[in-house]
Amino acid sequence: MTAAEDAVAGDLTKRERTLLTAVQTIGGRWGSGRAERLFAALSVPRGSTSHQARRDLARLFELGFLVLIDPRHTDRIYRLNCQMGDAR
């Protein structure tokens, strides 16, 4: 990550950082269900179930870490932004 990306990442919650690290490490497509399963496997507090997972993914998208695969689709599915951070 660049210094600017590191500064933005420093403002993330622990849960958001965990999710971002998983997306960077594992790669692939990420929706709220996959994020919830990650949180459950790691015993990370999820907040209010899928709503929090959706908010975490949306925040990472707003900060530029993720890109939305198909904005027309009702299920928001994201992947790592290849222009930010380590991409797979």
C-alpha positions as CSV (number, residue, x, y, z in Angstrom):
1,M,0.0,0.0,0.0
2,T,1.1,3.6,-0.6
3,A,1.4,6.0,2.3
4,A,-2.0,7.6,1.4
5,E,-3.6,4.1,1.4
6,D,-1.9,3.3,4.8
7,A,-3.4,6.6,6.2
8,V,-6.9,5.7,5.0
9,A,-6.5,2.1,6.3
10,G,-5.5,3.5,9.7
11,D,-9.0,5.0,10.0
12,L,-10.7,1.6,9.5
13,T,-12.3,-0.3,12.4
14,K,-10.7,-3.6,13.4
15,R,-13.5,-5.5,11.7
16,E,-13.0,-3.5,8.4
17,R,-9.2,-4.1,8.6
18,T,-9.8,-7.8,9.1
19,L,-12.2,-7.8,6.1
20,L,-9.8,-5.8,3.9
21,T,-6.9,-8.1,4.8
22,A,-9.0,-11.2,3.9
23,V,-10.0,-9.7,0.6
24,Q,-6.3,-8.8,-0.2
25,T,-5.1,-12.3,0.9
26,I,-7.8,-14.6,-0.4
27,G,-9.0,-12.5,-3.4
28,G,-12.2,-13.3,-5.4
29,R,-15.7,-12.0,-5.1
30,W,-17.0,-10.7,-1.8
31,G,-20.6,-10.2,-0.7
32,S,-22.2,-9.8,2.7
33,G,-22.7,-13.6,3.1
34,R,-19.0,-14.3,2.5
35,A,-18.0,-11.5,4.9
36,E,-20.3,-12.9,7.6
37,R,-18.8,-16.3,7.2
38,L,-15.3,-14.8,7.6
39,F,-16.4,-13.0,10.7
40,A,-18.0,-16.1,12.2
41,A,-14.9,-18.2,11.5
42,L,-12.6,-15.6,13.1
43,S,-15.0,-14.9,16.0
44,V,-15.0,-11.2,15.0
45,P,-18.0,-9.3,16.5
46,R,-20.3,-8.7,13.6
47,G,-22.6,-5.9,14.9
48,S,-26.1,-6.4,13.5
49,T,-25.6,-9.5,11.3
50,S,-25.6,-9.0,7.5
51,H,-26.3,-5.2,7.8
52,Q,-22.9,-4.7,9.3
53,A,-21.1,-6.8,6.7
54,R,-22.8,-4.8,4.0
55,R,-21.8,-1.6,5.6
56,D,-18.2,-2.7,6.0
57,L,-18.0,-3.7,2.3
58,A,-19.7,-0.4,1.3
59,R,-17.2,1.6,3.4
60,L,-14.2,-0.2,1.8
61,F,-15.8,0.5,-1.6
62,E,-16.3,4.2,-0.7
63,L,-12.6,4.4,0.4
64,G,-11.5,2.9,-2.9
65,F,-10.2,-0.4,-1.7
66,L,-13.0,-2.4,-3.4
67,V,-14.8,-2.1,-6.7
68,L,-18.4,-3.1,-7.4
69,I,-18.5,-5.9,-9.9
70,D,-22.0,-5.3,-11.3
71,P,-23.8,-2.1,-10.1
72,R,-27.1,-3.3,-11.8
73,H,-27.2,-6.5,-9.7
74,T,-29.3,-6.3,-6.5
75,D,-26.7,-8.2,-4.5
76,R,-23.7,-6.0,-4.0
77,I,-20.6,-8.1,-4.9
78,Y,-17.2,-6.6,-4.7
79,R,-13.6,-7.4,-5.5
80,L,-10.3,-5.8,-4.6
81,N,-9.5,-2.7,-6.5
82,C,-6.4,-3.7,-8.5
83,Q,-5.1,-0.1,-8.5
84,M,-5.0,-0.1,-4.7
85,G,-3.0,-2.5,-2.6
86,D,-2.0,-6.0,-3.3
87,A,-4.4,-7.5,-6.0
88,R,-5.1,-11.1,-6.8
